[in-house]
Amino acid sequence: MTGIDRRAVIRGLLSFPVGRKLLAEPSVMDPANVFDFRPLAKAKLDPIAWDYLEGGSEDEVSLRDNRDAFNRIIIRPRALVDVHKIDMSLDLFGTRLDYPILLDPAGGKNCFYMNGEIAVAQAAAKMKALHITNGGIQKVTETGKGPVWWQVTTGGEFRNTQTMRAFVKRLESQGCAGICFTIDIMYVSHRERNIHNRLERGWCETGIPPRDVQGKLPEARNPETAGIFPSRPFPTPTWETVKELRSMTKLPIVIKGILTREDTEKAVDSGASGVVVSNHGARQLDHVGGTIEALPEVVEGAGGRIPVLIDGGFRRGTDILKALALGATAVCVARPYLYGLAAFGQPGVERVIELLRTELALDMGLAGVPSLKHIDKSLVRVRGLR
Ligand SMILES: Cc1cc2nc3c(=O)[nH]c(=O)nc-3n(C[C@H](O)[C@H](O)[C@H](O)COP(=O)(O)O)c2cc1C
């Protein structure tokens, strides 16, 4: 039986209660942690979409570093502190959040689940999580009704002053709560899983549904595009662009993709409201280390003047706790909620957020830190160093 035939049979069986029982369809409550969602997501997706979701760039060294680096940080728990109440709330640019976990931007959500961008917006609103969207902002703000930031990369928005002004006006009129400017994607890297899969750049972003929904793979895949240096038609943004953007709007501007003290200082000088320590989920420049390794120098560079957020490999409450101890204000995640989305749609996203939030609360209780204010550098040490 071919893969597609098998999927058709499974779909048929799933439409009857007996069939569902026969197949023992997993429930959204089965996974005990973020990692448990991975195989469920993988089973639902076309292998090409899975590689697009999961993969990093080139040798995927940073992809491994993003996870491995957490293991070098040890928590120093405090005993006999009253932890009967755990308060994870914080204020971020005037928005009250119940917990310090945000949803990162991720292109291609519609390729992991039908109308995935909207499903994520709805889950985020229900869970009162801040969501950085890639999709039609108006649709997302109307549907989600939660705090939504819009992510912008190096597209046409920054081509000149007029395009930038029009862009800002559109966001302000459509209920956007902040701008996330992703600066680490001046070129799209070689994500070699995609090249091997002959995945044409843009396939996932165009919103084509996964094969098990659509029934077949799109034909528009062009192996010719792999390995060709993509020229840029107009100058790429600079710190001057950030200053200009700053002069046009009062919305918070968060620079995503910072990995050094120097750039953090430039972000502050350019009027940025905050930064996200990020290596784009290890999907852009490889060999930049795990993001948690860059966090201390970025926090130093910010010097308490702007909040420092971070993403990259966060899968556990303890990962989040370590970042908060090293000076992060909040943590963002992408793949975790994408696993939930691919496996179960909106309820999967909600459950992933719930699991992360519960783990963080539990870990705070176990570590003797009842609120975010109690968390500081003394809560961690680096393995081998006293
Ligand atoms: C499938 C996928 C698509 C992504 N698309 C974008 C994007 O459009 N813009 C962006 O700023 N970052 C994008 N990212 C990067 C994430 O926003 C985030 O920086 C990173 O994935 C966090 O690491 P994690 O996936 O380990 O949580 C994407 C990540 C994934 C996995």
PDBQT file of the ligand as one rigid body, heavy atoms in Angstrom, charges set to zero:
ROOT
HETATM    1  C1  LIG A 401       8.892  26.414  10.834  1.00  0.00    +0.000 C 
HETATM    2  C2  LIG A 401       9.519  27.675  11.346  1.00  0.00    +0.000 A 
HETATM    3  C3  LIG A 401       9.273  28.854  10.688  1.00  0.00    +0.000 A 
HETATM    4  C4  LIG A 401       9.840  30.043  11.157  1.00  0.00    +0.000 A 
HETATM    5  N1  LIG A 401       9.550  31.226  10.533  1.00  0.00    +0.000 NA
HETATM    6  C5  LIG A 401       9.996  32.385  11.066  1.00  0.00    +0.000 A 
HETATM    7  C6  LIG A 401       9.618  33.630  10.517  1.00  0.00    +0.000 A 
HETATM    8  O1  LIG A 401       8.869  33.697   9.557  1.00  0.00    +0.000 OA
HETATM    9  N2  LIG A 401      10.097  34.756  11.088  1.00  0.00    +0.000 N 
HETATM   10  C7  LIG A 401      10.916  34.733  12.179  1.00  0.00    +0.000 A 
HETATM   11  O2  LIG A 401      11.306  35.769  12.688  1.00  0.00    +0.000 OA
HETATM   12  N3  LIG A 401      11.304  33.552  12.701  1.00  0.00    +0.000 NA
HETATM   13  C8  LIG A 401      10.854  32.401  12.200  1.00  0.00    +0.000 A 
HETATM   14  N4  LIG A 401      11.221  31.206  12.766  1.00  0.00    +0.000 N 
HETATM   15  C9  LIG A 401      12.109  31.227  13.923  1.00  0.00    +0.000 C 
HETATM   16  C10 LIG A 401      11.307  31.301  15.215  1.00  0.00    +0.000 C 
HETATM   17  O3  LIG A 401      10.607  32.518  15.300  1.00  0.00    +0.000 OA
HETATM   18  C11 LIG A 401      12.212  31.184  16.447  1.00  0.00    +0.000 C 
HETATM   19  O4  LIG A 401      13.227  32.166  16.401  1.00  0.00    +0.000 OA
HETATM   20  C12 LIG A 401      12.862  29.817  16.651  1.00  0.00    +0.000 C 
HETATM   21  O5  LIG A 401      12.246  28.808  15.919  1.00  0.00    +0.000 OA
HETATM   22  C13 LIG A 401      12.850  29.488  18.136  1.00  0.00    +0.000 C 
HETATM   23  O6  LIG A 401      13.413  28.254  18.376  1.00  0.00    +0.000 OA
HETATM   24  P1  LIG A 401      12.523  26.939  18.702  1.00  0.00    +0.000 P 
HETATM   25  O7  LIG A 401      11.819  26.577  17.443  1.00  0.00    +0.000 OA
HETATM   26  O8  LIG A 401      13.547  25.949  19.105  1.00  0.00    +0.000 OA
HETATM   27  O9  LIG A 401      11.575  27.314  19.806  1.00  0.00    +0.000 OA
HETATM   28  C14 LIG A 401      10.681  30.016  12.304  1.00  0.00    +0.000 A 
HETATM   29  C15 LIG A 401      10.907  28.800  12.954  1.00  0.00    +0.000 A 
HETATM   30  C16 LIG A 401      10.331  27.643  12.491  1.00  0.00    +0.000 A 
HETATM   31  C17 LIG A 401      10.586  26.364  13.241  1.00  0.00    +0.000 C 
ENDROOT
TORSDOF 0
